Amino acid sequence: MCYWKQWRKTRTNVRNLLALETGKRQAILTALSSKGYWHLARILATQTAMSNEWLKSQGLISVRDLRMKAHGYA
């Protein structure tokens, strides 16, 4: 959701989704949607483009991994 909000403009959304190897049609339809940021964060196009591996490569840490480590599972 934060990345989607940070990109702000429709053209930027399409360009970034295409750079993340989302299909052209899905990228355009998702960027043109009038739904809110949280709703768009749950759409298949953004879920597949911004996978957990991609988010990790961006320097973000997983709350799930931190919780697992805190409880001794990892």
N, C-alpha and C positions, 0 to 999 in steps of 0.2 A: 504494500500500500504506500509506503513512504517513497519508494522509487517512482511509482506512478504519479504521485502528487508532486514530486520534485521535477519530473519531466514537463509538466504543466500543459504544453500545447499539443494539439492533435498531430501535427507534423512530426514533432519530436517523439511522440509515442510510437507512431508508425515506424520511423527510422530506427529507433532502439529495438522494437520488437523484431523487425527484419534483421537487424544485426545479431539478434539472439536466435536466429534461424526459425522464426515463426513463419507460417505460410503467409503469403501476401494478402490473400482475402481475409484471413482471420485477423491479421494485424490491423487492417483498415477497418473492419467491422468493430473490433474491440476499441480502437482509438476513437471512432465516431460515436460510440455508445454514450448515452446521457446518464448512465448509472453512476452511482457514487464510487469513491475510491475503494472502499472496503468490498463492495460488490465486484468491482473489476479485478480486484486482487484474487478473487476466487474463480475467475473464468479460466477455462482450459488453456487458452492462448498464453496468459500470463503465468499460469502454474507450470506449463511445460518450458517456457522460455526462461523463467527465473527459478530454476530448480535449486534444491538445497546445496548442491555442489557449486553452482554459480554464486549463490549468496555467500558460501564459505570462501570462495576465491575473491570476493569483494571485501573480505576482512571481517565479516559478521560472525558472531559466535552463536551456537545453537543453545537455546534455553533448555531443550530436552537433554542435550549432552551434559550440560552443567548440573542438571538435576540428577541424572543417572550417576554422575561422578560423586556428587554429594551424598548419595545414598549407597555408595559402594558397589554399584553394578558394573562400573567400567574402570 
